[in-house]
Amino acid sequence: MLFIYLIRKIKHQRSEQKLTKKDMPYVIGMVLLDIAAPILLLYGLELTSAASVSLLNNFEIVMTAIIAFTFFKEKISSRLWIGIIFITLACLILSFDPNEPLKFLLGSLLVLLAAACWGLENNCTRKLSSHDPMQIVMIKGFFSGAGSLIIGFSIGESITTVWPCFAALGLGAVSYGLSIFFYIFAQRYIGAAKTSAYYAISPFIAFYFSSIPYLSVHHCFRYNAYWHIFS
C-alpha cells in the first residue's frame, strides 16, 4: 500500500476526506470484527474441508445484505433477494452432518459465524467509505494485524521460521491490502450489498484451487495461465 500512496503523491491526486472522532465507533467495530472473523475462520478450517469453507464464505454476502437493508436502509433488488435465499439454502446444506440428522458441523458453524462478523464489518467499512481508502486500509492492517498477533502469542503460538512470514506478507499485500483498497472504492459507488454480491466470485475460485491436486495447479499455471490472461 505504500507504493500506491507514493504514486498518489507523485501524481498529486486530490486529497481524500480524513476520518474524524465521529467515525470512531465504526472504526473500532471494523477492527474488532476483523480480528474475530479470521480466527473463527481458521478454527473452522481445521474442522472441515477447504472447499466447503470456500463455499460457506458466501454467507458473508447474506449477512452483509441483510444488515445493510435492516440497519442502513440500502435498497436490495429482487434478483439479489433470490440470490440470498439460494445462498442461505446452500450454506444450510453444507452445514449439516450427513451421518446424523439435524446435527450441524462445528466447523461449518464457526465459518458461518466468521461470515456474520465479516458481514457486520463490511457495513462498518461502508459507513467509512466516503473517507480516504488508504487511511482505512492502513488502520485495518496495523490494528487488526496487531490484535491477531497479540492473541496468537498469548495462546502460545510462535514463529519458528522467518521465510514463510515474507510469503504471507506478499500474499497479504495483494489479497488483503490491495483488495480492501478497491473494495472500499466499490462500496462508495454501489453500496455494501452489491459490492459483496460482486465479490462473491472469490469463493468459487478458492473452491476450484482447493479441489484439484497441487500438480494440476502447477501444470495449469505453467502451460495455460499466460494464454488465458492474454486471450
Disulfide bonds with the S-S distance in Angstrom:
none
